Every structure is written in structure tokens, then in C-alpha cells.
Amino acid sequence: MKWILSLLLIVSSVTSYAGEWSVKLIADSLNVPWGIAEIDPKRVMVTERNGRVGILNWHSGDYQPILNFPNVVATGQGGLLDVARSPFKPGEYYFTYSRDVSSGIETVLAKGQLVENKLINLKDIFVSFSGSTSGRHYGSRITFDDSHIYLSIGDRGERSNGQNLQTHAGSIIRLMPDGAVPLTNPFVSSSEIASAIWSYGHRNPQGLFYDQSNNKLWSAEHGPRGGDEINLILKGENYGWPITSHGKEYWGPISVGEATDKIGIQSPRKVYIPSIAPSSMVLYRGKRYPELDGKLLIGALKLTHLNIVELDANAVGDESRILVELGERIRALLVTSNDRILFSTDSGKIYQLLPTQGL
């Protein structure tokens, strides 16, 4: 009861920032809430990186832990990562997490059903292969088109993985709802590993969003020191890492890779120098926040703000930055079915973004 009451007190905390943006603090003291998925218009499911799954009533602030996810290896950047509500079957949710298997610590896709506030029938449906014991660059965002799952996986700290089709590391994966590989994937006849790959040459894509209105898949990924990217993901294409990059080596002012752009490699639609460290990404379409309509929203970890990016067809335009004064590493973003924007931070908080016009 003390836990519930403390969250109820938090709900009334509203802070305003420059440009009239305000946030409402809904929950606090969570363990790196990495993913948020809607259950109904009042509740969301939250994944905490230490392996805990909880249900948050974002109207009241009541947070109810429901499960310690099995087999999670919460080390380095790994742990229990994203969660996404299935568009294919009511009550079903997909999860990504890091698990120690015989080949190393791998990014795993699992699914389960929510029944009366309990997750049942949990099952791993895709275990990636990188062979890495590193605790870095798991990727792990989930998004969907009408009939497929897309899953991002980072290079796992090994640069050469980006150009290696015999590993899932450094790629975006496309799967059927049950985890099977679609026969229409670009490398389906090459090998068992390559068959799941939709695009490759990625460093660490932690933002992934499928725009249903325009049938476009967007990603945001971490570059090295400088060189974060927004990419429009196309079937079978190479996005260059580590051959092409706009970033520098961590140990000195030396360019990474052979060039910033190269024939046969898809160039980023936008580059961030210096890095903002992009995380979750959504494309907002709604009425509650008219200033954001039709724009990409990206959580920034390093530069602690909400990044707003103009879109024009396939082109990425100007950016603006809000909530800089909040000083939080924004980890996950969700647009609810009743047109609210919620976001989580690495400090363990969940906020609601309030509109400038008070709709």
C-alpha cells in the first residue's frame, strides 16, 4: 500500500518547461524502464531491465509487478528490453531480452499472453546468433507491419558483424508472428542465419518504427563518437557499418570507416554530429499535440531531450529539441490509443507529455 500511495502522490507533480511544454510524473523508482506497451486506455505494460515486468495504471500511478522474466541476463547493456503489443492476436505481447545460450549472450524474441494480469504461455520464438559474450549493442526494438515483426539487433560490439550475413548481429530482422522466417525475405536462400535478415550494416539501432500509413520502416541508430543516424530501411540493403560512418574513433579524432558515403551503400537520411544517442522512436499522428503531427519523435540518451524531426515524404528535415531542462535520458516512447504520449527514463521514471494548448 505504501508503494501505491507514493505513486499516487507523484501523479500530481507537473513541471513546465520553455516553449510551454509540460510533463506529468506518473511513476518513479523503477529499474531502467526499457519498454512500454499499451494494455488498454488506462494501463500499460512496462519492462524493467533487471527482468521485472509490471502493469502501470497511468491515470492513478498504481504500479503492479506481475513477473520476473525467466532467463534474463542483465549485464552491461543487456537485460529485459523491449515490449510490444501484438497487432495479430488480442492479449499477446512480444518481448526482447538478453539470454545466455551455448553460442554466447544473445538477443532473444519471446511472446506471451496477458490473462487477468498474469503473463502465461511465455515462449522464445527467435534466438539470434552472434556468438558474442559482449554486453554491448543488443539493439532490441520491435515494430510491426500488417503481417510481420521487425526486430533490431546491434553489432554486439564487433564491428565486422555489420557486413557479415552469417550473423544476426548488426541487422534488422523480419519474421512471421510465430517467429518463422518469411519466404519473401531478401536472403532466404543464402543460409539459415541470413534468411532472417531484412537489412544489414547497422551499428546499434535502438529506434525502430513502421509507418503504416506510408508503408515505410524507419530506424534510429547509435554511431560511434558522432554519426548517429536516421535511416529509411529498404529490403536487402546495406547501411554501411563499419565501411561507412560519419563518426570518429573514441580514442582520437580519426574517422571511422573508409568514407561517409559509398556507392552501393544506403546513406543515412539524417546524421547527428555530435551524437544525441537515440533510443526509442515513434512517428506521431494525432490532434492532442498539433505541433508534433507528422513528425518523428526520438528519445535522446546522451543529450537528454526529446528530439523532434520534420518528415517530408522520404526526406528528413529540420530537428528541434524539447524537454532539455528535464535532464533525463529518455529511453522509451509510446503513443496511446487515446492520443497521449508517455515516455520512460533511465533514472526509473515514467512521464506523460502534456500538450502546449491543454487539449
C-alpha positions, 0 to 999 in steps of 0.5 A: 500500500505504501508503494501505491500511495507514493505513486499516487502522490507523484501523479500530481507533480507537473513541471513546465518547461520553455516553449510551454511544454509540460510533463506529468510524473506518473511513476518513479523508482523503477529499474531502467524502464526499457519498454512500454506497451499499451494494455488498454486506455488506462494501463500499460505494460512496462519492462524493467531491465533487471527482468521485472515486468509490471502493469502501470495504471497511468491515470492513478500511478498504481504500479503492479509487478506481475513477473520476473522474466525467466532467463534474463541476463542483465549485464552491461547493456543487456537485460529485459528490453523491449515490449510490444503489443501484438497487432495479430492476436488480442492479449499477446505481447512480444518481448526482447531480452538478453539470454545466455545460450551455448553460442554466447549472450544473445538477443532473444524474441519471446511472446506471451499472453496477458490473462487477468494480469498474469503473463502465461504461455511465455515462449522464445520464438527467435534466438539470434546468433552472434556468438558474442559474450559482449554486453554491448549493442543488443539493439532490441526494438520491435515494430510491426507491419500488417503481417510481420515483426521487425526486430533490431539487433546491434553489432554486439560490439564487433564491428565486422558483424555489420557486413557479415550475413552469417550473423544476426548481429548488426541487422534488422530482422523480419519474421512471421508472428510465430517467429518463422522466417518469411519466404519473401525475405531478401536472403532466404536462400543464402543460409539459415542465419541470413534468411532472417535478415531484412537489412544489414550494416547497422551499428546499434539501432535502438529506434525502430518504427513502421509507418503504416500509413506510408508503408515505410520502416524507419530506424534510429541508430547509435554511431560511434563518437558522432554519426548517429543516424536516421535511416529509411530501411529498404529490403536487402540493403546495406547501411554501411557499418563499419565501411561507412560512418560519419563518426570518429574513433573514441580514442582520437579524432580519426574517422571511422570507416573508409568514407561517409558515403559509398556507392552501393551503400544506403546513406543515412537520411539524417546524421547527428554530429555530435551524437544525441544517442537515440533510443526509442522512436515513434512517428506521431499522428494525432490532434492532442499535440498539433505541433508534433503531427507528422513528425518523428519523435526520438528519445535522446540518451546522451543529450537528454531531450526529446528530439523532434524531426520534420518528415517530408515524404522520404526526406528528413528535415529540420530537428528541434529539441524539447524537454532539455531542462528535464535532464533525463535520458529518455529511453522509451516512447509510446503513443496511446490509443487515446492520443497521449504520449508517455515516455520512460527514463533511465533514472526509473521514471515514467512521464506523460507529455502534456500538450502546449494548448491543454487539449 
